[in-house]
Amino acid sequence: MWKEYLELWRDFIPQLIIVLTSLAAGIFWFLSSQVEISNNLDTIVAELQWASQLSSYAALSASVAAFFGIIRFIRKWL
């Protein structure tokens, strides 16, 4: 009984992490695309840095999702 329960969680947790980090990546990339760049040169740098930081969070989230996707693939097929 415990073995089936453990197997369920071993499959469920990586899949949950994949779904949540993929969703986070989509949200971060959407937010970074929605940053409005003003005409004021003083604020352009800060706005571009904010958009870049959001994109880096999205890339990190996508990397985590890919990593757990690889783990799930290896567990299932190898």
N, C-alpha and C positions, 0 to 999 in steps of 0.2 A: 504494500500500500504506500509506504513512504517513498519507495523508489519511483513509482508513477508520479507521485506528487512532486518529487524533486525534478524529474524529467520535464514535467509541465512547466515548472518555474525556470528551468534552464533554457527552454525554448521561448518562454513568454518574456522574460526580462530583456534579452537582446532585441527582440522584436519591438517591445515597448520603447526602448532607448532609440531604436532606428526611427520609429514613427515620431517621437517627440523631437529629436534633433533635426529630422528632416523638416518638420513643421517650423521649428525655430529658425532654420536656415532660410526658409521661404519668407518668414515674417521679417527677418533682418534684411534680406535683400530687397523686399518690398519697401521697407522703411528707408533704406539707403537711397532708393530711387526716388523717394518722395521728398527728400531734403531740398528745400527751395534755396537757390543761390541768388543772393541780392546783388544790386549794382554797386554796393559800397565795398571798396577794396579791402577795408579793414575787417569786414565780417566774412568775406569770401573764404579766407584761409581757414577760419574756425568752422565754417559750414562744410568745406571740403574735408577737413579732418574728421568731422563727425560722420559724414557719409563713408569715409574710408574706414573708420572704426566699426561702423555697422557692417560693412562688407567683410571685414576681418572676422567679426563674430559669426557671420553667416558661413564663411569658409571653414571656420573651426567646427561649427555645428555639422556641416556637410562631411567633414573629415571624420568626425566621431561616428556619424551614421554609416559612412562607408566602412570604417573599421569594424563596427559591430555587424555589418552586413557580411563582411568577410568571415568573421567568427561564426556567424550563423550558417553560412555556406559550407564552411569546413566541417562543422558538426553534423550537418545534414548529409553531405555527399562523400565525405572521406572517412 
